[in-house]
Amino acid sequence: MGKRAAARNHHAPPPAAGLSAVKGSGAPRASLELDRLIHERVRLAIVSALAVNESLTFNELKRLLGTTDGNLSVHARRLEEADYVECLKSFEGRMPKTEFRLTTTGREALERYLSHMEGLIRSTRAGS
């Protein structure tokens, strides 16, 4: 992987369940390490929408998220570069059709992210 790809792929997997121990206390503490790639609002929305749909077209995603063509393209490309989504291009008659699917890697990343966020919520509530 080149330097540019490594820079784009800067997300690190969070610790298990999003928790780490507070030094010396043995008590769990919420880790601040989130998957930055998914944490961004539009990308989280794309991955979440694809997690509950087998596939969505570009126009379906754009309508669902209420975003622009350019914004959706940029965020979808980032997810595709990380192998979180796959982009399938075809034609319906003479019209181009772009369809997105969540990959196994993307589904695993979303599961880690959700577990991490659930751990943060539990930790925050326990500290109240």
FENTA-V305254 format. One record per residue. N is the residue number from 1. RES is the residue in one letter. PSI is psi in degrees with one decimal (NA if undefined). OMEGA is omega in degrees with one decimal (999 if undefined). NEAR is the number of other ideal C-beta (glycine too) atoms within 12 Angstrom. Layout:
# FENTA-V305254
{{N & RES & PSI & OMEGA & NEAR} {N & RES & PSI & OMEGA & NEAR}}
This chain:
# FENTA-V305254
{{1 & M & 129.4 & -180.0 & 12} {2 & G & 172.0 & -179.0 & 9} {3 & K & -39.5 & -179.6 & 9} {4 & R & -45.0 & 179.7 & 10} {5 & A & -39.5 & 178.9 & 13} {6 & A & -38.6 & 179.8 & 13} {7 & A & -39.5 & 178.8 & 13} {8 & R & -32.6 & -175.6 & 21} {9 & N & 44.8 & -171.8 & 24} {10 & H & 0.0 & -179.3 & 20} {11 & H & 136.6 & 177.4 & 29} {12 & A & 140.8 & 178.8 & 20} {13 & P & 136.6 & -179.1 & 25} {14 & P & 161.1 & 174.9 & 30} {15 & P & 158.9 & -179.3 & 23} {16 & A & 131.4 & 178.9 & 17} {17 & A & 12.6 & 175.5 & 25} {18 & G & 19.2 & -177.4 & 30} {19 & L & 150.6 & 171.2 & 27} {20 & S & 162.7 & -176.7 & 22} {21 & A & 143.0 & 172.9 & 16} {22 & V & 130.1 & -175.2 & 15} {23 & K & 122.5 & 174.8 & 8} {24 & G & -14.0 & -175.7 & 7} {25 & S & -24.7 & -175.3 & 10} {26 & G & -7.7 & -179.9 & 10} {27 & A & 141.4 & 178.2 & 14} {28 & P & 146.6 & 177.4 & 22} {29 & R & 140.9 & 179.4 & 24} {30 & A & 131.3 & 176.1 & 27} {31 & S & 148.7 & 179.7 & 25} {32 & L & -0.2 & -177.5 & 17} {33 & E & 101.7 & 176.9 & 23} {34 & L & 156.5 & 172.4 & 28} {35 & D & 98.3 & -175.2 & 34} {36 & R & -28.3 & -179.6 & 24} {37 & L & -43.6 & 179.9 & 34} {38 & I & -29.4 & -173.5 & 39} {39 & H & -25.1 & 178.8 & 27} {40 & E & 134.8 & -170.3 & 22} {41 & R & -51.5 & -176.3 & 16} {42 & V & -40.8 & -180.0 & 29} {43 & R & -38.1 & 176.0 & 39} {44 & L & -40.5 & 178.7 & 28} {45 & A & -41.3 & 178.8 & 27} {46 & I & -51.9 & -177.7 & 42} {47 & V & -41.9 & 179.8 & 42} {48 & S & -44.1 & 179.1 & 29} {49 & A & -40.1 & 180.0 & 33} {50 & L & -23.4 & 178.8 & 35} {51 & A & -27.2 & -177.9 & 28} {52 & V & 3.5 & 176.0 & 15} {53 & N & 138.9 & 179.5 & 19} {54 & E & -41.4 & 176.5 & 15} {55 & S & 159.0 & 175.3 & 23} {56 & L & 142.6 & 175.8 & 31} {57 & T & 165.3 & 177.7 & 27} {58 & F & -47.8 & -177.3 & 32} {59 & N & -36.3 & 177.1 & 19} {60 & E & -45.0 & 178.4 & 21} {61 & L & -43.5 & -179.3 & 36} {62 & K & -45.3 & 179.6 & 25} {63 & R & -45.2 & -178.6 & 15} {64 & L & -41.5 & -177.0 & 21} {65 & L & -14.4 & -178.7 & 27} {66 & G & 43.5 & -177.6 & 13} {67 & T & 173.9 & 179.5 & 24} {68 & T & 164.5 & 176.6 & 15} {69 & D & -49.3 & -176.8 & 16} {70 & G & -43.8 & -179.5 & 13} {71 & N & -46.5 & 179.2 & 22} {72 & L & -42.0 & -179.8 & 33} {73 & S & -46.5 & -178.4 & 21} {74 & V & -47.6 & -177.3 & 19} {75 & H & -39.3 & 178.0 & 34} {76 & A & -38.0 & 179.1 & 38} {77 & R & -41.9 & 177.5 & 24} {78 & R & -43.6 & 179.1 & 31} {79 & L & -35.8 & 178.2 & 40} {80 & E & -41.7 & 178.9 & 31} {81 & E & -31.0 & 179.1 & 28} {82 & A & -0.1 & -177.7 & 34} {83 & D & 29.7 & 175.6 & 24} {84 & Y & -32.2 & 175.8 & 40} {85 & V & 155.1 & 172.2 & 40} {86 & E & 144.6 & -177.5 & 24} {87 & C & 121.7 & -179.9 & 32} {88 & L & 122.6 & -179.2 & 20} {89 & K & 134.7 & 179.5 & 15} {90 & S & -173.3 & 176.8 & 15} {91 & F & 140.2 & 167.8 & 11} {92 & E & 102.2 & -170.6 & 12} {93 & G & -120.6 & 178.7 & 7} {94 & R & 1.8 & -177.2 & 7} {95 & M & 128.9 & 176.5 & 12} {96 & P & 145.3 & -180.0 & 15} {97 & K & 126.2 & 176.9 & 19} {98 & T & 125.9 & -177.2 & 28} {99 & E & 141.3 & -179.9 & 25} {100 & F & 144.4 & 174.7 & 38} {101 & R & 147.3 & 175.2 & 29} {102 & L & 130.8 & 178.0 & 35} {103 & T & 170.1 & 175.3 & 24} {104 & T & -41.4 & 177.5 & 15} {105 & T & -43.0 & 179.4 & 26} {106 & G & -40.3 & 178.5 & 36} {107 & R & -41.2 & 177.8 & 24} {108 & E & -40.6 & 178.7 & 21} {109 & A & -41.3 & 178.3 & 36} {110 & L & -41.4 & 178.1 & 33} {111 & E & -43.5 & 177.0 & 26} {112 & R & -43.7 & -179.4 & 31} {113 & Y & -46.8 & -179.4 & 34} {114 & L & -40.1 & 176.6 & 25} {115 & S & -41.4 & 178.8 & 24} {116 & H & -48.1 & -179.8 & 33} {117 & M & -39.6 & 176.9 & 26} {118 & E & -39.7 & 177.0 & 20} {119 & G & -40.5 & 177.3 & 28} {120 & L & -42.7 & -179.7 & 28} {121 & I & -47.5 & 179.2 & 18} {122 & R & -44.7 & -178.8 & 19} {123 & S & -41.8 & 179.8 & 25} {124 & T & -43.7 & 180.0 & 16} {125 & R & -37.3 & -179.6 & 12} {126 & A & -29.6 & -179.1 & 15} {127 & G & -8.8 & -177.6 & 14} {128 & S & NA & 999 & 7}}
